[in-house]
Amino acid sequence: MKRNKLDNKIEAYLNYNYTKQTASTYMNRITKFIDVFPNYRTLGLSDIEGYFLTLKKRSDSVSYRKVSLAAIKALYDCLLNAKMIKEHPCKLLYIKESSPKGKNFEALFGMDELEQTWTLREERFNNMVQRNKVIIGLLIYQGVSSRELVNLTLSDIDLDAGTVRVKGSTRTKSRTLELKPKQVNTCLLYTSP
């Protein structure tokens, strides 16, 4: 059977069994699959698994791969229905991987970008420059939360030991954190008159 006739048969099957949008999406993914595997009727499960491994290595999202798998399953359902193949090679294939939830950590600042905030914009009041550098340093290097930062006092900073003591709360324990050498210098400049 020629490609155009087969495409029409697949498209008719998809339009009959799925919504217009789903049929269109599936046809798009099926076309991409057939372009990679012109001999798709003779493929086995391991070939199809290899295809999805390639998609994963290409960094296609989990949802993209799941939709592609559903489209390929629909293709083989159509071929089974038309008696063009004898068995469905990927009927029991599932993608168990879940989509990442929560924060997109790739979109967060790296250490180099965070350290650029160390060089602050020009402050209106000269005595605020050192204070803001101390605050930003504690946020960057010690990972102090804003609530912990508000509760800090100058007596919590031990410049001789190069540490800062963070008070505990109902959710966190108190802890002593080491300061970086450049933070100690900044703290000295801030605390000295």
Biotite code that builds the C-alpha atoms (Angstrom):
import biotite.structure as struc

atoms = struc.array([
    struc.Atom([0.000, 0.000, 0.000], chain_id="A", res_id=1, res_name="MET", atom_name="CA", element="C"),
    struc.Atom([1.396, 3.428, -0.914], chain_id="A", res_id=2, res_name="LYS", atom_name="CA", element="C"),
    struc.Atom([2.310, 5.939, 1.758], chain_id="A", res_id=3, res_name="ARG", atom_name="CA", element="C"),
    struc.Atom([-0.438, 8.459, 0.887], chain_id="A", res_id=4, res_name="ASN", atom_name="CA", element="C"),
    struc.Atom([-3.192, 5.811, 0.992], chain_id="A", res_id=5, res_name="LYS", atom_name="CA", element="C"),
    struc.Atom([-1.854, 4.515, 4.286], chain_id="A", res_id=6, res_name="LEU", atom_name="CA", element="C"),
    struc.Atom([-1.626, 8.048, 5.681], chain_id="A", res_id=7, res_name="ASP", atom_name="CA", element="C"),
    struc.Atom([-5.267, 8.612, 4.705], chain_id="A", res_id=8, res_name="ASN", atom_name="CA", element="C"),
    struc.Atom([-6.292, 5.327, 6.342], chain_id="A", res_id=9, res_name="LYS", atom_name="CA", element="C"),
    struc.Atom([-4.420, 6.206, 9.563], chain_id="A", res_id=10, res_name="ILE", atom_name="CA", element="C"),
    struc.Atom([-5.808, 9.728, 9.571], chain_id="A", res_id=11, res_name="GLU", atom_name="CA", element="C"),
    struc.Atom([-9.379, 8.418, 9.106], chain_id="A", res_id=12, res_name="ALA", atom_name="CA", element="C"),
    struc.Atom([-8.855, 5.951, 11.966], chain_id="A", res_id=13, res_name="TYR", atom_name="CA", element="C"),
    struc.Atom([-7.532, 8.703, 14.259], chain_id="A", res_id=14, res_name="LEU", atom_name="CA", element="C"),
    struc.Atom([-10.340, 11.119, 13.375], chain_id="A", res_id=15, res_name="ASN", atom_name="CA", element="C"),
    struc.Atom([-12.930, 8.426, 14.090], chain_id="A", res_id=16, res_name="TYR", atom_name="CA", element="C"),
    struc.Atom([-11.473, 7.397, 17.471], chain_id="A", res_id=17, res_name="ASN", atom_name="CA", element="C"),
    struc.Atom([-10.118, 10.665, 18.852], chain_id="A", res_id=18, res_name="TYR", atom_name="CA", element="C"),
    struc.Atom([-10.939, 14.360, 19.044], chain_id="A", res_id=19, res_name="THR", atom_name="CA", element="C"),
    struc.Atom([-9.808, 16.566, 16.174], chain_id="A", res_id=20, res_name="LYS", atom_name="CA", element="C"),
    struc.Atom([-6.937, 18.061, 18.195], chain_id="A", res_id=21, res_name="GLN", atom_name="CA", element="C"),
    struc.Atom([-5.734, 14.686, 19.503], chain_id="A", res_id=22, res_name="THR", atom_name="CA", element="C"),
    struc.Atom([-5.942, 13.146, 16.015], chain_id="A", res_id=23, res_name="ALA", atom_name="CA", element="C"),
    struc.Atom([-3.874, 16.000, 14.610], chain_id="A", res_id=24, res_name="SER", atom_name="CA", element="C"),
    struc.Atom([-1.236, 15.687, 17.341], chain_id="A", res_id=25, res_name="THR", atom_name="CA", element="C"),
    struc.Atom([-1.078, 11.899, 16.951], chain_id="A", res_id=26, res_name="TYR", atom_name="CA", element="C"),
    struc.Atom([-0.745, 12.160, 13.171], chain_id="A", res_id=27, res_name="MET", atom_name="CA", element="C"),
    struc.Atom([2.153, 14.586, 13.607], chain_id="A", res_id=28, res_name="ASN", atom_name="CA", element="C"),
    struc.Atom([3.977, 12.210, 15.996], chain_id="A", res_id=29, res_name="ARG", atom_name="CA", element="C"),
    struc.Atom([3.211, 9.174, 13.803], chain_id="A", res_id=30, res_name="ILE", atom_name="CA", element="C"),
    struc.Atom([4.660, 10.946, 10.769], chain_id="A", res_id=31, res_name="THR", atom_name="CA", element="C"),
    struc.Atom([7.861, 11.663, 12.700], chain_id="A", res_id=32, res_name="LYS", atom_name="CA", element="C"),
    struc.Atom([8.032, 8.032, 13.808], chain_id="A", res_id=33, res_name="PHE", atom_name="CA", element="C"),
    struc.Atom([7.498, 6.719, 10.259], chain_id="A", res_id=34, res_name="ILE", atom_name="CA", element="C"),
    struc.Atom([10.195, 9.081, 8.949], chain_id="A", res_id=35, res_name="ASP", atom_name="CA", element="C"),
    struc.Atom([12.670, 7.478, 11.367], chain_id="A", res_id=36, res_name="VAL", atom_name="CA", element="C"),
    struc.Atom([11.392, 3.923, 10.776], chain_id="A", res_id=37, res_name="PHE", atom_name="CA", element="C"),
    struc.Atom([10.051, 3.447, 7.233], chain_id="A", res_id=38, res_name="PRO", atom_name="CA", element="C"),
    struc.Atom([9.855, -0.290, 8.047], chain_id="A", res_id=39, res_name="ASN", atom_name="CA", element="C"),
    struc.Atom([7.601, 0.360, 11.075], chain_id="A", res_id=40, res_name="TYR", atom_name="CA", element="C"),
    struc.Atom([5.396, -2.678, 10.314], chain_id="A", res_id=41, res_name="ARG", atom_name="CA", element="C"),
    struc.Atom([8.252, -5.077, 11.072], chain_id="A", res_id=42, res_name="THR", atom_name="CA", element="C"),
    struc.Atom([9.519, -3.403, 14.248], chain_id="A", res_id=43, res_name="LEU", atom_name="CA", element="C"),
    struc.Atom([9.722, -5.198, 17.544], chain_id="A", res_id=44, res_name="GLY", atom_name="CA", element="C"),
    struc.Atom([9.410, -3.933, 21.090], chain_id="A", res_id=45, res_name="LEU", atom_name="CA", element="C"),
    struc.Atom([13.176, -3.386, 21.461], chain_id="A", res_id=46, res_name="SER", atom_name="CA", element="C"),
    struc.Atom([13.228, -1.127, 18.365], chain_id="A", res_id=47, res_name="ASP", atom_name="CA", element="C"),
    struc.Atom([10.439, 1.026, 19.773], chain_id="A", res_id=48, res_name="ILE", atom_name="CA", element="C"),
    struc.Atom([12.133, 1.159, 23.184], chain_id="A", res_id=49, res_name="GLU", atom_name="CA", element="C"),
    struc.Atom([15.305, 2.316, 21.400], chain_id="A", res_id=50, res_name="GLY", atom_name="CA", element="C"),
    struc.Atom([13.327, 5.082, 19.726], chain_id="A", res_id=51, res_name="TYR", atom_name="CA", element="C"),
    struc.Atom([12.087, 6.337, 23.097], chain_id="A", res_id=52, res_name="PHE", atom_name="CA", element="C"),
    struc.Atom([15.570, 6.134, 24.544], chain_id="A", res_id=53, res_name="LEU", atom_name="CA", element="C"),
    struc.Atom([16.712, 8.374, 21.693], chain_id="A", res_id=54, res_name="THR", atom_name="CA", element="C"),
    struc.Atom([13.919, 10.844, 22.508], chain_id="A", res_id=55, res_name="LEU", atom_name="CA", element="C"),
    struc.Atom([14.980, 10.840, 26.157], chain_id="A", res_id=56, res_name="LYS", atom_name="CA", element="C"),
    struc.Atom([18.644, 11.420, 25.282], chain_id="A", res_id=57, res_name="LYS", atom_name="CA", element="C"),
    struc.Atom([17.510, 14.254, 23.041], chain_id="A", res_id=58, res_name="ARG", atom_name="CA", element="C"),
    struc.Atom([15.987, 15.791, 26.202], chain_id="A", res_id=59, res_name="SER", atom_name="CA", element="C"),
    struc.Atom([12.390, 15.609, 25.011], chain_id="A", res_id=60, res_name="ASP", atom_name="CA", element="C"),
    struc.Atom([10.039, 16.101, 27.940], chain_id="A", res_id=61, res_name="SER", atom_name="CA", element="C"),
    struc.Atom([8.256, 13.237, 29.653], chain_id="A", res_id=62, res_name="VAL", atom_name="CA", element="C"),
    struc.Atom([4.864, 14.491, 28.462], chain_id="A", res_id=63, res_name="SER", atom_name="CA", element="C"),
    struc.Atom([6.136, 14.700, 24.864], chain_id="A", res_id=64, res_name="TYR", atom_name="CA", element="C"),
    struc.Atom([7.346, 11.099, 25.049], chain_id="A", res_id=65, res_name="ARG", atom_name="CA", element="C"),
    struc.Atom([4.096, 9.891, 26.621], chain_id="A", res_id=66, res_name="LYS", atom_name="CA", element="C"),
    struc.Atom([2.021, 11.516, 23.891], chain_id="A", res_id=67, res_name="VAL", atom_name="CA", element="C"),
    struc.Atom([4.366, 10.062, 21.260], chain_id="A", res_id=68, res_name="SER", atom_name="CA", element="C"),
    struc.Atom([3.910, 6.602, 22.756], chain_id="A", res_id=69, res_name="LEU", atom_name="CA", element="C"),
    struc.Atom([0.119, 6.993, 22.739], chain_id="A", res_id=70, res_name="ALA", atom_name="CA", element="C"),
    struc.Atom([0.300, 8.045, 19.075], chain_id="A", res_id=71, res_name="ALA", atom_name="CA", element="C"),
    struc.Atom([2.474, 5.066, 18.142], chain_id="A", res_id=72, res_name="ILE", atom_name="CA", element="C"),
    struc.Atom([0.121, 2.733, 20.001], chain_id="A", res_id=73, res_name="LYS", atom_name="CA", element="C"),
    struc.Atom([-2.765, 4.247, 18.030], chain_id="A", res_id=74, res_name="ALA", atom_name="CA", element="C"),
    struc.Atom([-0.807, 3.599, 14.805], chain_id="A", res_id=75, res_name="LEU", atom_name="CA", element="C"),
    struc.Atom([-0.380, -0.075, 15.651], chain_id="A", res_id=76, res_name="TYR", atom_name="CA", element="C"),
    struc.Atom([-4.030, -0.323, 16.765], chain_id="A", res_id=77, res_name="ASP", atom_name="CA", element="C"),
    struc.Atom([-5.000, 0.998, 13.334], chain_id="A", res_id=78, res_name="CYS", atom_name="CA", element="C"),
    struc.Atom([-2.702, -1.501, 11.589], chain_id="A", res_id=79, res_name="LEU", atom_name="CA", element="C"),
    struc.Atom([-4.134, -4.359, 13.679], chain_id="A", res_id=80, res_name="LEU", atom_name="CA", element="C"),
    struc.Atom([-7.654, -3.228, 12.889], chain_id="A", res_id=81, res_name="ASN", atom_name="CA", element="C"),
    struc.Atom([-6.822, -3.196, 9.158], chain_id="A", res_id=82, res_name="ALA", atom_name="CA", element="C"),
    struc.Atom([-5.158, -6.628, 9.529], chain_id="A", res_id=83, res_name="LYS", atom_name="CA", element="C"),
    struc.Atom([-1.866, -5.249, 8.196], chain_id="A", res_id=84, res_name="MET", atom_name="CA", element="C"),
    struc.Atom([0.069, -6.674, 11.175], chain_id="A", res_id=85, res_name="ILE", atom_name="CA", element="C"),
    struc.Atom([-0.522, -9.726, 13.343], chain_id="A", res_id=86, res_name="LYS", atom_name="CA", element="C"),
    struc.Atom([0.537, -8.409, 16.753], chain_id="A", res_id=87, res_name="GLU", atom_name="CA", element="C"),
    struc.Atom([0.920, -5.088, 18.500], chain_id="A", res_id=88, res_name="HIS", atom_name="CA", element="C"),
    struc.Atom([4.637, -4.625, 19.318], chain_id="A", res_id=89, res_name="PRO", atom_name="CA", element="C"),
    struc.Atom([4.231, -1.994, 22.047], chain_id="A", res_id=90, res_name="CYS", atom_name="CA", element="C"),
    struc.Atom([0.779, -2.591, 23.542], chain_id="A", res_id=91, res_name="LYS", atom_name="CA", element="C"),
    struc.Atom([2.241, -3.205, 27.021], chain_id="A", res_id=92, res_name="LEU", atom_name="CA", element="C"),
    struc.Atom([4.924, -0.505, 26.828], chain_id="A", res_id=93, res_name="LEU", atom_name="CA", element="C"),
    struc.Atom([4.499, 2.330, 29.327], chain_id="A", res_id=94, res_name="TYR", atom_name="CA", element="C"),
    struc.Atom([6.615, 5.280, 30.362], chain_id="A", res_id=95, res_name="ILE", atom_name="CA", element="C"),
    struc.Atom([6.700, 5.170, 34.153], chain_id="A", res_id=96, res_name="LYS", atom_name="CA", element="C"),
    struc.Atom([8.819, 8.278, 34.500], chain_id="A", res_id=97, res_name="GLU", atom_name="CA", element="C"),
    struc.Atom([6.887, 11.180, 35.981], chain_id="A", res_id=98, res_name="SER", atom_name="CA", element="C"),
    struc.Atom([7.128, 14.789, 34.975], chain_id="A", res_id=99, res_name="SER", atom_name="CA", element="C"),
    struc.Atom([9.311, 16.852, 37.292], chain_id="A", res_id=100, res_name="PRO", atom_name="CA", element="C"),
    struc.Atom([7.335, 18.802, 39.853], chain_id="A", res_id=101, res_name="LYS", atom_name="CA", element="C"),
    struc.Atom([8.226, 21.853, 41.869], chain_id="A", res_id=102, res_name="GLY", atom_name="CA", element="C"),
    struc.Atom([10.886, 24.372, 41.071], chain_id="A", res_id=103, res_name="LYS", atom_name="CA", element="C"),
    struc.Atom([12.827, 24.407, 37.839], chain_id="A", res_id=104, res_name="ASN", atom_name="CA", element="C"),
    struc.Atom([16.313, 24.362, 39.343], chain_id="A", res_id=105, res_name="PHE", atom_name="CA", element="C"),
    struc.Atom([17.920, 24.999, 35.960], chain_id="A", res_id=106, res_name="GLU", atom_name="CA", element="C"),
    struc.Atom([16.250, 28.422, 35.949], chain_id="A", res_id=107, res_name="ALA", atom_name="CA", element="C"),
    struc.Atom([17.807, 29.394, 39.297], chain_id="A", res_id=108, res_name="LEU", atom_name="CA", element="C"),
    struc.Atom([20.987, 31.433, 39.578], chain_id="A", res_id=109, res_name="PHE", atom_name="CA", element="C"),
    struc.Atom([24.332, 29.657, 39.627], chain_id="A", res_id=110, res_name="GLY", atom_name="CA", element="C"),
    struc.Atom([27.059, 30.549, 42.134], chain_id="A", res_id=111, res_name="MET", atom_name="CA", element="C"),
    struc.Atom([28.787, 32.878, 39.636], chain_id="A", res_id=112, res_name="ASP", atom_name="CA", element="C"),
    struc.Atom([25.577, 34.813, 39.086], chain_id="A", res_id=113, res_name="GLU", atom_name="CA", element="C"),
    struc.Atom([24.884, 34.982, 42.812], chain_id="A", res_id=114, res_name="LEU", atom_name="CA", element="C"),
    struc.Atom([28.367, 36.305, 43.477], chain_id="A", res_id=115, res_name="GLU", atom_name="CA", element="C"),
    struc.Atom([27.726, 39.090, 40.963], chain_id="A", res_id=116, res_name="GLN", atom_name="CA", element="C"),
    struc.Atom([25.096, 40.427, 43.357], chain_id="A", res_id=117, res_name="THR", atom_name="CA", element="C"),
    struc.Atom([27.969, 40.898, 45.805], chain_id="A", res_id=118, res_name="TRP", atom_name="CA", element="C"),
    struc.Atom([28.950, 43.957, 43.750], chain_id="A", res_id=119, res_name="THR", atom_name="CA", element="C"),
    struc.Atom([25.927, 46.012, 44.620], chain_id="A", res_id=120, res_name="LEU", atom_name="CA", element="C"),
    struc.Atom([24.515, 49.023, 42.922], chain_id="A", res_id=121, res_name="ARG", atom_name="CA", element="C"),
    struc.Atom([25.498, 52.383, 44.293], chain_id="A", res_id=122, res_name="GLU", atom_name="CA", element="C"),
    struc.Atom([23.694, 53.042, 47.564], chain_id="A", res_id=123, res_name="GLU", atom_name="CA", element="C"),
    struc.Atom([22.163, 56.335, 48.555], chain_id="A", res_id=124, res_name="ARG", atom_name="CA", element="C"),
    struc.Atom([23.730, 56.155, 52.011], chain_id="A", res_id=125, res_name="PHE", atom_name="CA", element="C"),
    struc.Atom([27.371, 55.047, 52.349], chain_id="A", res_id=126, res_name="ASN", atom_name="CA", element="C"),
    struc.Atom([26.820, 53.114, 55.602], chain_id="A", res_id=127, res_name="ASN", atom_name="CA", element="C"),
    struc.Atom([24.219, 50.892, 53.860], chain_id="A", res_id=128, res_name="MET", atom_name="CA", element="C"),
    struc.Atom([26.737, 49.442, 51.390], chain_id="A", res_id=129, res_name="VAL", atom_name="CA", element="C"),
    struc.Atom([28.535, 47.258, 53.928], chain_id="A", res_id=130, res_name="GLN", atom_name="CA", element="C"),
    struc.Atom([25.313, 46.246, 55.681], chain_id="A", res_id=131, res_name="ARG", atom_name="CA", element="C"),
    struc.Atom([23.775, 45.111, 52.391], chain_id="A", res_id=132, res_name="ASN", atom_name="CA", element="C"),
    struc.Atom([26.943, 43.183, 51.492], chain_id="A", res_id=133, res_name="LYS", atom_name="CA", element="C"),
    struc.Atom([26.767, 41.377, 54.851], chain_id="A", res_id=134, res_name="VAL", atom_name="CA", element="C"),
    struc.Atom([23.107, 40.500, 54.245], chain_id="A", res_id=135, res_name="ILE", atom_name="CA", element="C"),
    struc.Atom([23.664, 39.295, 50.679], chain_id="A", res_id=136, res_name="ILE", atom_name="CA", element="C"),
    struc.Atom([26.692, 37.281, 51.767], chain_id="A", res_id=137, res_name="GLY", atom_name="CA", element="C"),
    struc.Atom([24.639, 35.484, 54.428], chain_id="A", res_id=138, res_name="LEU", atom_name="CA", element="C"),
    struc.Atom([21.936, 34.726, 51.875], chain_id="A", res_id=139, res_name="LEU", atom_name="CA", element="C"),
    struc.Atom([24.385, 33.441, 49.237], chain_id="A", res_id=140, res_name="ILE", atom_name="CA", element="C"),
    struc.Atom([27.011, 31.556, 51.209], chain_id="A", res_id=141, res_name="TYR", atom_name="CA", element="C"),
    struc.Atom([25.204, 30.365, 54.328], chain_id="A", res_id=142, res_name="GLN", atom_name="CA", element="C"),
    struc.Atom([21.713, 29.939, 52.848], chain_id="A", res_id=143, res_name="GLY", atom_name="CA", element="C"),
    struc.Atom([20.112, 31.848, 55.693], chain_id="A", res_id=144, res_name="VAL", atom_name="CA", element="C"),
    struc.Atom([16.363, 32.340, 55.216], chain_id="A", res_id=145, res_name="SER", atom_name="CA", element="C"),
    struc.Atom([14.820, 35.793, 55.355], chain_id="A", res_id=146, res_name="SER", atom_name="CA", element="C"),
    struc.Atom([13.149, 34.954, 58.698], chain_id="A", res_id=147, res_name="ARG", atom_name="CA", element="C"),
    struc.Atom([16.487, 33.854, 60.181], chain_id="A", res_id=148, res_name="GLU", atom_name="CA", element="C"),
    struc.Atom([18.145, 36.962, 58.780], chain_id="A", res_id=149, res_name="LEU", atom_name="CA", element="C"),
    struc.Atom([15.633, 39.261, 60.482], chain_id="A", res_id=150, res_name="VAL", atom_name="CA", element="C"),
    struc.Atom([16.305, 37.565, 63.829], chain_id="A", res_id=151, res_name="ASN", atom_name="CA", element="C"),
    struc.Atom([20.103, 37.991, 63.595], chain_id="A", res_id=152, res_name="LEU", atom_name="CA", element="C"),
    struc.Atom([21.885, 40.494, 65.819], chain_id="A", res_id=153, res_name="THR", atom_name="CA", element="C"),
    struc.Atom([25.475, 41.720, 65.725], chain_id="A", res_id=154, res_name="LEU", atom_name="CA", element="C"),
    struc.Atom([26.224, 39.558, 68.771], chain_id="A", res_id=155, res_name="SER", atom_name="CA", element="C"),
    struc.Atom([25.401, 36.457, 66.694], chain_id="A", res_id=156, res_name="ASP", atom_name="CA", element="C"),
    struc.Atom([28.443, 37.152, 64.493], chain_id="A", res_id=157, res_name="ILE", atom_name="CA", element="C"),
    struc.Atom([31.778, 36.000, 65.954], chain_id="A", res_id=158, res_name="ASP", atom_name="CA", element="C"),
    struc.Atom([34.489, 37.597, 63.820], chain_id="A", res_id=159, res_name="LEU", atom_name="CA", element="C"),
    struc.Atom([37.348, 35.987, 65.770], chain_id="A", res_id=160, res_name="ASP", atom_name="CA", element="C"),
    struc.Atom([36.014, 32.486, 65.038], chain_id="A", res_id=161, res_name="ALA", atom_name="CA", element="C"),
    struc.Atom([34.665, 33.506, 61.613], chain_id="A", res_id=162, res_name="GLY", atom_name="CA", element="C"),
    struc.Atom([31.202, 32.154, 62.364], chain_id="A", res_id=163, res_name="THR", atom_name="CA", element="C"),
    struc.Atom([27.603, 33.275, 62.586], chain_id="A", res_id=164, res_name="VAL", atom_name="CA", element="C"),
    struc.Atom([25.108, 31.709, 65.002], chain_id="A", res_id=165, res_name="ARG", atom_name="CA", element="C"),
    struc.Atom([21.597, 31.348, 63.558], chain_id="A", res_id=166, res_name="VAL", atom_name="CA", element="C"),
    struc.Atom([18.833, 31.025, 66.130], chain_id="A", res_id=167, res_name="LYS", atom_name="CA", element="C"),
    struc.Atom([16.463, 28.079, 65.827], chain_id="A", res_id=168, res_name="GLY", atom_name="CA", element="C"),
    struc.Atom([12.729, 28.300, 65.364], chain_id="A", res_id=169, res_name="SER", atom_name="CA", element="C"),
    struc.Atom([9.834, 25.886, 65.665], chain_id="A", res_id=170, res_name="THR", atom_name="CA", element="C"),
    struc.Atom([10.818, 24.446, 62.263], chain_id="A", res_id=171, res_name="ARG", atom_name="CA", element="C"),
    struc.Atom([14.614, 24.676, 62.326], chain_id="A", res_id=172, res_name="THR", atom_name="CA", element="C"),
    struc.Atom([17.380, 24.002, 64.810], chain_id="A", res_id=173, res_name="LYS", atom_name="CA", element="C"),
    struc.Atom([19.888, 26.639, 65.822], chain_id="A", res_id=174, res_name="SER", atom_name="CA", element="C"),
    struc.Atom([23.223, 26.247, 64.083], chain_id="A", res_id=175, res_name="ARG", atom_name="CA", element="C"),
    struc.Atom([26.631, 27.834, 63.767], chain_id="A", res_id=176, res_name="THR", atom_name="CA", element="C"),
    struc.Atom([27.830, 28.523, 60.215], chain_id="A", res_id=177, res_name="LEU", atom_name="CA", element="C"),
    struc.Atom([31.306, 29.343, 58.980], chain_id="A", res_id=178, res_name="GLU", atom_name="CA", element="C"),
    struc.Atom([31.865, 32.674, 57.223], chain_id="A", res_id=179, res_name="LEU", atom_name="CA", element="C"),
    struc.Atom([33.982, 33.076, 54.102], chain_id="A", res_id=180, res_name="LYS", atom_name="CA", element="C"),
    struc.Atom([37.122, 35.249, 54.532], chain_id="A", res_id=181, res_name="PRO", atom_name="CA", element="C"),
    struc.Atom([35.710, 38.033, 52.364], chain_id="A", res_id=182, res_name="LYS", atom_name="CA", element="C"),
    struc.Atom([32.560, 38.032, 54.520], chain_id="A", res_id=183, res_name="GLN", atom_name="CA", element="C"),
    struc.Atom([34.641, 38.503, 57.677], chain_id="A", res_id=184, res_name="VAL", atom_name="CA", element="C"),
    struc.Atom([36.293, 41.568, 56.118], chain_id="A", res_id=185, res_name="ASN", atom_name="CA", element="C"),
    struc.Atom([32.909, 42.983, 55.100], chain_id="A", res_id=186, res_name="THR", atom_name="CA", element="C"),
    struc.Atom([31.534, 42.385, 58.604], chain_id="A", res_id=187, res_name="CYS", atom_name="CA", element="C"),
    struc.Atom([34.572, 44.156, 60.073], chain_id="A", res_id=188, res_name="LEU", atom_name="CA", element="C"),
    struc.Atom([33.969, 47.165, 57.830], chain_id="A", res_id=189, res_name="LEU", atom_name="CA", element="C"),
    struc.Atom([30.289, 47.200, 58.781], chain_id="A", res_id=190, res_name="TYR", atom_name="CA", element="C"),
    struc.Atom([30.790, 46.917, 62.548], chain_id="A", res_id=191, res_name="THR", atom_name="CA", element="C"),
    struc.Atom([33.697, 49.338, 62.824], chain_id="A", res_id=192, res_name="SER", atom_name="CA", element="C"),
    struc.Atom([32.750, 53.022, 63.334], chain_id="A", res_id=193, res_name="PRO", atom_name="CA", element="C"),
])
